[in-house]
Amino acid sequence: MAARNISPGTVHGAPADLQKALVSARAAHAAWEGITPLARNEWICWIESAIKPETRIRRITRTREELIDGMRRPCCWAGCMHRPHNMRRATLRV
């Protein structure tokens, strides 16, 4: 299989394990490239926020499946803490 470029998010680059999952499913890769950099950033940050390795694997699998199903952002998640409106919330918790 030829290597394909995986576009990054606004803050985060796509990690290797996510890239591998996206390249392995043409529809997921096409959906990934069809969403905005901010939306890609949300998926990446959601995956990277997993603490347990099994949670990270489950989130990568879910990302691939949900992109194929037409979802544009992870469901039921507050969003990337690196986004300006979320950074204020994060600093208030400290």
N, C-alpha and C positions, 0 to 999 in steps of 0.2 A: 504494500500500500504506500502510495506517495505521501510524503509529509505535507500537511496542510497548515497554513497559518491560523492561529487561534487569536482573535483580537482580545486585548486586555480590557479591564474596566477603567474607570476614571482614576482610581487610586491604586487598585490591586492588579497585578498581572495574573494570568491564569496559571495555577500550579500544574506541574507535570501530570499528576494523576487525573486531574480534570481534563486536561488536554487530551490525554489518552482515551478517556471515556467519550469525549466529544468526537474525536476523529474516528472512533470505532462505529459510530452511528451517523450516517450521512444526514439524516433528517435533523438530528440534534445539532450537528455542526451548522447546518443551514439556518436553523432557528437561532442559534447563538449569534451568528453573524447578522441576523435580522433584527436583533434587539439593540437598544441604545447602550452606549458605554456605561451609563449610570445603572441600567438594569443588569448588565454583566457584572458590574462591581458588587451589586447586591448578592448575586449568586455566589461570587467568589468569597466575599466576606462571610456569608452564611456558612459556606463549607469550611473556611479556615477558622471559624469560631468554635468548631466542634472540639471538645476536649478529648474524648475517647476515640481511638482509631476506628472502632466499629461504627461510631456515629458519623465520622467523616466519610467512610465508605458508603454508608447508607445515604448520606446527603448527596454524594456524587452520583450514585445510581438514581436517586430521586430527581436530581437536576436534569440528567439526561432524559429520563422518562417524561418529566413535566414539560420540558422544552418541546419534545416531540408532540405532546398533547396540546401545545399552544400556550402554555403559561409563560408569562414574560418576567415574573419576579417570584421569589420564594414566598409562599403563603405563610401567614401567621407569624411573622418575624418583624421585630421593631425596626430593622434596617441597620445598615453599616454604621458603626460608631465613628467612622472617619468622616462622615458627612457633617458639614457645619451645624445643622440643626440638631443632630444627635450628640455632637461633642459637648455641647452645653449641658445636656442631660447627664452625660457620663461624668462630667466634672462636678456636678451637683451631688452625685452619689458618694464622692470620695470623702 
